[in-house]
Amino acid sequence: MKKCPDCGMVIANQAIRCPKCKFDFSEDTGSATPVESSPVASSSSSSSSSKARDGIMPMVEVTKDNVGEFYSQLKDSIIKRKTEFDHFIDFLENRTSWLTAPANTTGHLACEKGLLIRSVAVTKQLLRIKDTLMPQLDEESAIIMGLFHEVGKVGVEGKPLFLVEEKPTTTSALGLTSLSRSSSANSTPTFTVNNKLASMKVGVRSLFLVSQYMLLSEDEAQAICYAADSKEIDGKLSPNALILATAINLQKNIYENPDVIDAYSFTTIK
């Protein structure tokens, strides 16, 4: 057995790449430390393995300023199912609130572009961990599941799920109250749920929308519909749904919570 000089993981002597940090021993022969020795990691090994580590850690923070760039990169990565994917994207971008909708009515991403930020961030989480947890997962499949797992939050064409809340502002001399949208230049917008939509769970609406444009595998369909709500099927998730659920939980419970990031020393690149 030998110890990786970069992350300290104990692995077999014949291993040529560390399964944790992807340090390549073939490029740095003789640098591994025997298990019996003091675990001292060479600082020079950091630069030689940084490229390999970038695919797994740290997480890049997705914000309003950079979400457009990351979103474009993800779209450009779809090759095998490009035609149907592009048709669905065209529908979302031009006939729904996909590019502007919030992720929720309250919380960290209850803001313009919140849904796009969440969707891109979850997709990056999924791509970031899939090589370690499930390398056989197709990258395009991961992007489709990650981007569209909450796409039902756009509502349907002509009827968005989230509406900018209108609040009473002034009362005239006749006692009439006028309404204004809370998204005025001097206020932070607040959102409410559109009660004119047919009631259904977000995952169900997401699958309803995606399946009109894209041919999905059974596992992809289950992941989009249930990864964020596995209790609906008694936790019987397929591997695709399970890894997507992991990415969703990482993003929502850790990377959207600055207090958790600070308390547990998670690293993000701004």
C-alpha distance (Angstrom), angle and dihedral (degrees) to the residues before:
residue distance angle dihedral
M1 . . .
K2 3.81 . .
K3 3.78 136.4 .
C4 3.79 124.3 -122.2
P5 3.83 108.9 -116.1
D6 3.80 91.1 -145.3
C7 3.81 106.3 48.7
G8 3.82 102.6 7.3
M9 3.82 96.3 -120.9
V10 3.81 115.3 154.9
I11 3.82 111.5 -126.4
A12 3.80 140.1 162.2
N13 3.81 118.1 -73.0
Q14 3.80 91.7 -121.1
A15 3.81 94.4 54.2
I16 3.81 113.0 114.9
R17 3.82 96.4 -168.8
C18 3.78 132.3 36.6
P19 3.85 109.0 -117.9
K20 3.81 91.0 -147.3
C21 3.82 107.0 46.7
K22 3.85 98.5 9.8
F23 3.82 92.8 -123.1
D24 3.81 106.1 174.0
F25 3.82 111.1 -136.0
S26 3.81 91.6 -170.6
E27 3.80 88.9 67.5
D28 3.80 94.6 47.1
T29 3.81 105.9 35.2
G30 3.77 115.9 -166.8
S31 3.79 96.7 13.6
A32 3.82 95.7 109.6
T33 3.78 114.9 105.8
P34 3.83 118.6 -134.3
V35 3.79 112.9 -116.3
E36 3.79 92.1 -116.0
S37 3.79 92.8 57.4
S38 3.79 128.3 84.5
P39 3.83 108.3 -81.2
V40 3.80 100.2 -117.6
A41 3.77 114.7 157.4
S42 3.77 117.0 -150.1
S43 3.79 113.3 -122.7
S44 3.80 90.6 -145.1
S45 3.81 90.8 64.4
S46 3.81 90.9 65.7
S47 3.79 95.5 74.0
S48 3.81 94.8 43.4
S49 3.83 92.4 55.5
S50 3.81 100.2 34.6
K51 3.79 93.3 99.0
A52 3.79 91.9 54.8
R53 3.79 92.8 46.9
D54 3.81 94.6 49.7
G55 3.81 91.6 76.7
I56 3.81 91.5 60.7
M57 3.81 108.3 26.8
P58 2.92 148.6 64.1
M59 3.80 110.0 22.2
V60 3.79 118.3 -125.0
E61 3.79 111.1 -130.9
V62 3.81 110.8 -119.7
T63 3.81 113.1 -143.2
K64 3.80 140.3 164.0
D65 3.80 88.5 -92.3
N66 3.82 98.6 54.2
V67 3.82 104.1 24.4
G68 3.82 92.2 92.4
E69 3.81 92.3 56.8
F70 3.81 94.2 47.3
Y71 3.81 91.3 44.7
S72 3.81 91.0 53.5
Q73 3.80 91.0 49.9
L74 3.80 91.3 52.8
K75 3.81 92.3 48.9
D76 3.80 91.2 49.7
S77 3.82 89.9 54.2
I78 3.81 93.3 66.5
I79 3.81 109.0 94.9
K80 3.82 111.1 141.7
R81 3.81 95.3 50.0
K82 3.79 96.4 27.4
T83 3.82 98.2 128.6
E84 3.79 97.5 53.9
F85 3.80 91.7 36.5
D86 3.81 92.0 52.8
H87 3.80 91.5 48.8
F88 3.79 90.8 53.7
I89 3.80 92.4 45.7
D90 3.80 90.0 50.4
F91 3.80 89.6 53.0
L92 3.81 92.4 47.9
E93 3.79 96.8 46.0
N94 3.80 97.9 43.1
R95 3.79 105.4 30.3
T96 3.82 106.0 31.2
S97 3.82 140.0 42.6
W98 3.84 92.2 -101.3
L99 3.83 96.1 125.5
T100 3.81 96.4 45.3
A101 3.82 108.8 26.7
P102 3.82 121.5 116.7
A103 3.80 119.8 -121.1
N104 3.81 92.0 -127.7
T105 3.79 141.5 -7.0
T106 3.81 90.8 -108.5
G107 3.77 137.5 24.0
H108 3.78 138.8 42.6
L109 3.82 96.5 -31.2
A110 3.80 99.7 37.6
C111 3.78 87.6 119.9
E112 3.78 141.5 91.3
K113 3.84 110.1 -63.0
G114 3.81 89.8 13.6
L115 3.81 93.2 128.4
L116 3.82 92.9 48.9
I117 3.82 91.0 47.6
R118 3.83 91.3 50.8
S119 3.80 93.3 45.4
V120 3.81 94.4 48.8
A121 3.82 92.4 43.7
V122 3.82 93.1 50.6
T123 3.80 89.5 48.7
K124 3.80 91.1 51.7
Q125 3.81 89.6 48.5
L126 3.80 89.9 51.2
L127 3.81 93.7 49.2
R128 3.80 89.8 44.1
I129 3.79 95.2 57.4
K130 3.81 103.3 29.4
D131 3.82 95.7 84.3
T132 3.79 89.3 59.1
L133 3.80 101.5 37.3
M134 3.81 103.1 28.4
P135 3.82 114.4 4.8
Q136 3.82 91.5 169.4
L137 3.81 90.5 67.3
D138 3.81 109.1 109.7
E139 3.82 111.7 -117.6
E140 3.80 94.0 -135.1
S141 3.79 90.5 50.7
A142 3.81 89.4 51.1
I143 3.82 91.3 51.7
I144 3.81 92.9 48.9
M145 3.80 93.3 48.5
G146 3.79 93.7 43.8
L147 3.79 97.7 45.9
F148 3.79 96.3 43.9
H149 3.81 104.8 35.9
E150 3.83 90.4 101.9
V151 3.80 99.8 24.8
G152 3.81 88.6 117.9
K153 3.79 86.6 78.0
V154 3.80 88.7 79.1
G155 3.81 87.8 69.7
V156 3.81 111.0 -148.3
E157 3.77 134.9 -52.9
G158 3.80 109.0 -59.2
K159 3.82 93.6 4.9
P160 3.82 115.1 72.8
L161 3.80 117.6 -163.2
F162 3.81 93.4 -132.5
L163 3.79 123.2 49.0
V164 3.79 128.9 -169.3
E165 3.79 103.7 -106.9
E166 3.78 117.5 -116.7
K167 3.80 116.5 -142.5
P168 3.80 131.6 -167.0
T169 3.80 110.0 -105.9
T170 3.79 115.2 167.8
T171 3.76 138.3 17.4
S172 3.79 119.7 -145.6
A173 3.78 126.9 -139.6
L174 3.80 87.5 -96.7
G175 3.79 91.0 57.0
L176 3.82 95.0 -106.5
T177 3.80 117.0 145.0
S178 3.80 119.8 -144.0
L179 3.78 124.8 -151.4
S180 3.77 128.8 -137.8
R181 3.76 132.4 -178.1
S182 3.79 113.3 -102.9
S183 3.81 89.7 -134.5
S184 3.78 94.0 79.6
A185 3.79 118.1 138.1
N186 3.79 92.5 -96.9
S187 3.81 98.8 48.8
T188 3.78 141.8 57.4
P189 3.80 110.4 -112.1
T190 3.78 119.5 -114.9
F191 3.77 123.0 -159.5
T192 3.76 138.4 -145.6
V193 3.81 133.0 -168.0
N194 3.79 117.6 -98.0
N195 3.82 106.0 -119.9
K196 3.81 92.1 -165.1
L197 3.79 91.8 77.1
A198 3.79 122.3 93.3
S199 3.79 106.9 -101.8
M200 3.80 115.7 -108.4
K201 3.79 138.0 134.9
V202 3.80 117.5 -86.9
G203 3.81 92.5 -116.2
V204 3.79 92.0 51.9
R205 3.81 92.3 49.2
S206 3.82 89.9 46.0
L207 3.80 91.0 54.4
F208 3.81 90.0 44.5
L209 3.81 91.0 56.2
V210 3.81 99.3 40.8
S211 3.80 95.3 45.8
Q212 3.81 91.6 57.8
Y213 3.81 89.4 66.1
M214 3.80 108.1 20.5
L215 3.78 134.2 51.6
L216 3.81 104.8 -130.3
S217 3.77 130.6 -166.1
E218 3.80 117.7 -120.6
D219 3.80 90.7 -106.4
E220 3.82 92.9 49.4
A221 3.80 90.5 50.0
Q222 3.80 92.1 51.1
A223 3.80 91.9 47.0
I224 3.81 93.9 51.8
C225 3.80 92.7 44.9
Y226 3.80 101.8 41.0
A227 3.83 113.4 14.2
A228 3.82 91.5 97.3
D229 3.80 93.0 41.1
S230 3.81 107.6 34.2
K231 3.81 93.9 156.0
E232 3.80 87.6 76.7
I233 3.81 89.3 71.9
D234 3.80 97.4 32.8
G235 3.80 92.1 -101.0
K236 3.82 93.0 -65.2
L237 3.77 94.6 144.3
S238 3.78 124.7 166.7
P239 3.83 115.2 -126.3
N240 3.82 89.5 -99.3
A241 3.79 92.1 53.3
L242 3.79 92.3 43.3
I243 3.80 94.8 55.1
L244 3.81 91.0 44.7
A245 3.81 89.2 50.9
T246 3.81 88.1 52.4
A247 3.81 91.2 52.6
I248 3.82 91.5 47.4
N249 3.79 92.6 50.2
L250 3.80 92.4 47.1
Q251 3.79 91.7 51.6
K252 3.81 99.0 42.6
N253 3.79 100.3 38.0
I254 3.80 100.7 35.7
Y255 3.79 116.4 14.5
E256 3.80 95.2 42.7
N257 3.80 90.3 50.2
P258 3.83 113.1 72.9
D259 3.81 91.6 -171.3
V260 3.81 91.6 58.5
I261 3.81 91.9 46.0
D262 3.80 90.7 52.8
A263 3.81 95.9 41.3
Y264 3.81 94.4 51.3
S265 3.82 97.9 31.7
F266 3.80 97.4 -118.6
T267 3.78 111.6 172.6
T268 3.78 125.0 -130.5
I269 3.78 130.2 174.2
K270 3.78 111.4 -132.1
